[in-house]
Amino acid sequence: MYQHILLPTDGSEGVAAAADHAAAVAERFDATVHVLSVADTRNRFESPSSGLSSKVWDEAEHDRAEAAVEAAVDALPDDVPVETHVAEGVPKTEILDAIDRLPVDIVVMGTHGRTGIDHYLIGSVAEKVVRKSPIPVLTVRLDED
């Protein structure tokens, strides 16, 4: 039923919870887990006086995304087949593009469970993916502890 699982991650502390669920599905169906992290390009800025540039931001975001993928892979059991992906762009858009591009059958992703003003201001990548995904999305509340 599920041969390929997409596990998006932003490197949050609670990634192990989503990885545990992805691993359970993978082990049950002998599936491959595709771990994806997105280097967010929305916050680029130029500041000549500080010496910061879009290039510095992009490199830092790419490094963060690679570290997030590595942490998620480390949270998966060694016997689960894994493919890794790092994309650049807007996270919700890149996750939805990966759903179209990769042969995935289900998405397993964490949610921070924000409510109120935080949810309104920050939004929820998971919520946007759930609303627009053509395949099932299993959301896992990330443990902040």
Rosetta silent file (secondary structure, phi, psi, omega in degrees, C-alpha in Angstrom):
SEQUENCE: MYQHILLPTDGSEGVAAAADHAAAVAERFDATVHVLSVADTRNRFESPSSGLSSKVWDEAEHDRAEAAVEAAVDALPDDVPVETHVAEGVPKTEILDAIDRLPVDIVVMGTHGRTGIDHYLIGSVAEKVVRKSPIPVLTVRLDED
SCORE:     score description
SCORE:     0.000 S_00000001
   1 L     0.000  -50.566  178.685    0.000    0.000    0.000 S_00000001
   2 L  -117.098  107.108 -179.899    2.726    2.495    0.972 S_00000001
   3 L   -98.575  -24.899 -178.700    6.026    1.905   -0.827 S_00000001
   4 E  -137.122  125.990 -176.337    7.463    5.425   -0.497 S_00000001
   5 E  -115.801  131.893  174.823    7.015    7.734    2.490 S_00000001
   6 E   -96.091  125.580  177.841    7.871   11.433    2.519 S_00000001
   7 E  -118.944   90.027  176.375    9.242   12.675    5.849 S_00000001
   8 E   -75.452  145.120  179.020    9.667   16.467    5.693 S_00000001
   9 L  -145.349  144.201  174.348   11.682   18.000    8.508 S_00000001
  10 L  -108.591    6.876  179.305   12.744   21.461    9.569 S_00000001
  11 L    86.043   11.872  179.270   15.171   20.119   12.151 S_00000001
  12 L   -60.025  154.915 -179.618   12.855   20.695   15.112 S_00000001
  13 L   -54.603  -36.771 -173.837   13.684   19.014   18.375 S_00000001
  14 L   -87.109   17.828 -176.916   10.705   16.671   18.103 S_00000001
  15 H   -58.852  -27.208 -179.023   11.613   15.167   14.733 S_00000001
  16 H   -60.652  -32.862  179.117   12.066   11.777   16.378 S_00000001
  17 H   -64.109  -45.952  178.196    8.303   11.531   16.958 S_00000001
  18 H   -67.978  -39.208  178.836    7.541   11.915   13.243 S_00000001
  19 H   -63.116  -37.011  177.607   10.475    9.640   12.366 S_00000001
  20 H   -60.895  -43.892  179.334    9.079    6.952   14.699 S_00000001
  21 H   -68.391  -41.517  177.680    5.758    6.995   12.840 S_00000001
  22 H   -61.417  -40.583  179.118    7.456    7.022    9.434 S_00000001
  23 H   -64.924  -40.545  179.232    9.593    4.069   10.534 S_00000001
  24 H   -62.716  -42.933  178.023    6.535    2.125   11.721 S_00000001
  25 H   -65.970  -43.977 -179.117    4.816    2.619    8.363 S_00000001
  26 H   -61.568  -43.413 -179.447    8.038    1.780    6.495 S_00000001
  27 H   -68.311  -37.631 -179.806    8.602   -1.406    8.471 S_00000001
  28 H   -65.405  -38.471 -174.522    4.966   -2.500    8.083 S_00000001
  29 H  -111.073    9.944 -178.365    4.974   -2.024    4.299 S_00000001
  30 L    52.287   51.160 -172.941    8.681   -2.557    3.546 S_00000001
  31 L  -104.855  164.679  174.601    8.815    1.016    2.272 S_00000001
  32 E   -97.874  137.853  176.408   11.499    3.611    1.604 S_00000001
  33 E  -100.481  125.029  175.737   11.506    6.838    3.597 S_00000001
  34 E   -99.873  109.369 -179.858   12.345    9.989    1.639 S_00000001
  35 E   -91.462  126.746 -177.108   13.654   12.563    4.106 S_00000001
  36 E  -127.806  135.050  168.336   13.263   16.143    2.871 S_00000001
  37 E  -132.542  148.486 -175.720   14.298   19.465    4.316 S_00000001
  38 E  -114.846  125.844  170.983   13.885   22.846    2.668 S_00000001
  39 E   -77.749  109.322 -173.361   16.383   25.677    2.803 S_00000001
  40 E   -73.471  116.749 -177.320   13.931   28.543    3.214 S_00000001
  41 L   -94.909    3.794 -177.053   14.751   31.305    0.722 S_00000001
  42 L   -71.583  -25.638 -171.584   12.056   33.735    1.895 S_00000001
  43 L  -100.027   22.967  178.182   14.195   35.519    4.457 S_00000001
  44 L   -62.895  144.967  176.340   17.041   36.592    2.189 S_00000001
  45 L  -152.678  158.362  175.502   18.392   40.037    2.835 S_00000001
  46 L  -116.541  131.699  176.714   21.287   42.261    1.837 S_00000001
  47 E  -143.492   87.170 -177.055   23.111   44.327    4.438 S_00000001
  48 L   -56.397  -35.479 -177.361   26.349   45.819    3.087 S_00000001
  49 L   -68.732  -28.900 -179.419   27.191   47.437    6.432 S_00000001
  50 L   -95.072  -10.055 -178.302   27.063   44.117    8.271 S_00000001
  51 L    80.475    3.940  179.087   28.717   42.119    5.528 S_00000001
  52 E   -86.647  143.759 -179.337   25.727   39.776    5.366 S_00000001
  53 L  -140.516  170.408  176.538   24.411   38.817    1.975 S_00000001
  54 H   -59.326  -34.947 -179.861   21.880   36.555    0.372 S_00000001
  55 H   -62.772  -43.620  178.829   24.729   34.142   -0.353 S_00000001
  56 H   -62.980  -44.749  178.522   25.601   33.899    3.355 S_00000001
  57 H   -59.831  -47.865 -178.380   21.916   33.382    4.224 S_00000001
  58 H   -60.146  -42.236  179.367   21.504   30.727    1.521 S_00000001
  59 H   -64.719  -42.317  179.242   24.595   28.841    2.706 S_00000001
  60 H   -64.751  -42.369  178.623   23.426   28.931    6.327 S_00000001
  61 H   -65.598  -40.741  178.466   19.941   27.732    5.359 S_00000001
  62 H   -63.386  -42.839  177.195   21.375   24.958    3.187 S_00000001
  63 H   -62.110  -41.575  178.314   23.604   23.835    6.079 S_00000001
  64 H   -62.771  -43.223 -179.776   20.592   23.887    8.436 S_00000001
  65 H   -64.660  -41.676  177.776   18.527   21.842    5.968 S_00000001
  66 H   -64.115  -40.318  177.661   21.305   19.275    5.546 S_00000001
  67 H   -65.111  -36.714  178.378   21.661   18.992    9.328 S_00000001
  68 H   -64.746  -42.031  177.483   17.884   18.520    9.626 S_00000001
  69 H   -62.460  -45.942 -179.670   17.979   15.684    7.096 S_00000001
  70 H   -60.260  -42.613  179.483   20.886   14.074    8.923 S_00000001
  71 H   -64.034  -39.938  179.327   19.080   14.282   12.277 S_00000001
  72 H   -67.385  -41.779  177.838   15.949   12.698   10.800 S_00000001
  73 H   -61.899  -41.866  178.836   17.968    9.894    9.194 S_00000001
  74 H   -63.431  -27.934 -179.523   19.700    9.287   12.539 S_00000001
  75 H   -79.953  -13.087  179.217   16.267    9.011   14.201 S_00000001
  76 L   -88.953  148.970  175.787   15.220    6.231   11.800 S_00000001
  77 L   -62.164  149.618 -177.437   16.152    2.577   12.404 S_00000001
  78 L   -62.703  -25.641 -176.495   19.174    1.394   10.414 S_00000001
  79 L   -86.521    1.478  178.246   17.154   -1.246    8.554 S_00000001
  80 L   -90.691  122.693  177.654   14.737    1.291    6.990 S_00000001
  81 L   -64.344  136.175 -174.921   15.733    2.246    3.427 S_00000001
  82 E  -132.800  140.579  167.492   16.248    6.008    3.167 S_00000001
  83 E  -123.661  140.921 -177.080   16.691    8.552    0.409 S_00000001
  84 E  -112.710  147.983 -178.305   17.611   12.117    1.275 S_00000001
  85 E  -144.320  134.710  171.733   16.578   15.363   -0.394 S_00000001
  86 E  -123.612  127.366  179.433   17.401   19.017    0.238 S_00000001
  87 E  -119.833  164.395  175.249   15.400   21.641   -1.645 S_00000001
  88 E  -122.890  136.625  179.333   15.492   25.417   -1.725 S_00000001
  89 E   147.062 -150.134  177.845   12.410   27.611   -1.670 S_00000001
  90 L   -91.757  124.643 -172.820    9.269   28.036    0.389 S_00000001
  91 H   -49.633  -51.713 -177.027    8.783   24.945    2.603 S_00000001
  92 H   -61.661  -38.410 -179.669    5.086   24.275    1.900 S_00000001
  93 H   -67.665  -43.759 -178.575    5.625   24.736   -1.840 S_00000001
  94 H   -68.453  -34.812  176.663    8.697   22.520   -1.947 S_00000001
  95 H   -66.113  -45.643  178.585    6.977   19.771    0.062 S_00000001
  96 H   -64.302  -37.536  175.743    4.000   19.817   -2.309 S_00000001
  97 H   -64.021  -39.575  178.764    6.378   19.799   -5.296 S_00000001
  98 H   -63.930  -35.886  177.259    8.183   16.791   -3.797 S_00000001
  99 H   -61.296  -39.662  178.700    4.849   14.985   -3.515 S_00000001
 100 H   -74.823  -35.846 -172.479    4.370   15.509   -7.254 S_00000001
 101 H   -83.927  -39.395 -176.467    7.992   14.802   -8.204 S_00000001
 102 L   -92.683  159.122 -179.012    8.831   11.795   -6.019 S_00000001
 103 L   -83.680   46.229 -174.860    7.018    8.452   -6.082 S_00000001
 104 L   -85.509  146.801 -177.555    5.615    8.967   -2.563 S_00000001
 105 L  -107.896  -19.776 -178.047    2.356    7.411   -1.379 S_00000001
 106 E  -155.350  150.143  175.434    2.030    9.095    2.036 S_00000001
 107 E  -112.041  133.651  173.005    3.501   12.032    3.934 S_00000001
 108 E  -120.918  115.972 -176.184    4.419   11.744    7.609 S_00000001
 109 E  -142.628  153.425 -179.900    5.210   15.113    9.131 S_00000001
 110 E   -83.378  155.771  173.424    5.402   16.847   12.431 S_00000001
 111 E  -133.451  143.022 -178.948    3.258   19.691   13.615 S_00000001
 112 L   -85.165  -11.791  177.785    4.048   22.103   16.394 S_00000001
 113 L    68.244   32.550  178.190    0.419   22.499   17.420 S_00000001
 114 L   -67.307  147.533  177.658    0.513   26.281   17.479 S_00000001
 115 L  -134.464  173.333  173.500   -2.733   27.998   18.311 S_00000001
 116 H    59.579 -136.659 -174.252   -4.085   31.511   18.575 S_00000001
 117 H   -66.222  -35.292  177.252   -1.934   34.407   17.476 S_00000001
 118 H   -60.264  -43.505  179.617    1.149   32.216   16.848 S_00000001
 119 H   -65.346  -41.793 -179.246   -0.846   30.112   14.405 S_00000001
 120 H   -64.477  -44.761 -176.647   -2.276   33.202   12.727 S_00000001
 121 H   -77.572  -42.890 -174.731    1.095   34.939   12.376 S_00000001
 122 H   -89.859  -33.970 -177.012    3.343   31.973   11.662 S_00000001
 123 L    77.519 -178.479 -179.379    0.885   29.674    9.965 S_00000001
 124 L  -135.762  115.936  176.198    1.324   25.975    9.710 S_00000001
 125 H   -60.856  -43.184 -179.296    3.271   24.262    6.973 S_00000001
 126 H   -59.418  -43.639 -179.861    1.650   20.979    7.986 S_00000001
 127 H   -61.848  -41.913 -179.775   -1.833   22.465    7.713 S_00000001
 128 H   -66.548  -38.011  177.719   -1.116   23.827    4.237 S_00000001
 129 H   -67.150  -44.314  178.503    0.271   20.484    3.102 S_00000001
 130 H   -56.925  -43.830 -177.100   -2.747   18.621    4.528 S_00000001
 131 H   -67.269  -31.715 -172.412   -5.124   20.939    2.674 S_00000001
 132 H  -110.064   -9.117 -176.622   -3.382   20.659   -0.712 S_00000001
 133 L   -70.428  134.677  175.688   -1.813   17.201   -0.765 S_00000001
 134 L   -82.428   -5.284  179.643   -3.244   14.716   -3.260 S_00000001
 135 L  -121.657  164.760  179.772   -2.024   11.835   -1.044 S_00000001
 136 L   -60.676  144.961  176.976   -2.646   10.996    2.624 S_00000001
 137 E  -126.554  120.974  175.457   -0.791   13.052    5.235 S_00000001
 138 E   -98.593  115.485  179.416   -0.172   11.672    8.703 S_00000001
 139 E  -100.322  141.877 -176.647    0.566   14.513   11.108 S_00000001
 140 E  -125.680  123.566  177.812    2.392   13.894   14.353 S_00000001
 141 E   -67.064  120.456 -179.333    2.369   16.372   17.217 S_00000001
 142 L   -77.277  132.042  179.262    6.017   17.133   17.933 S_00000001
 143 L   -79.355  116.822 -177.380    7.003   16.822   21.557 S_00000001
 144 L   -79.695   -7.271 -176.131    8.624   20.109   22.571 S_00000001
 145 L   -78.485    0.000    0.000   10.120   18.582   25.749 S_00000001
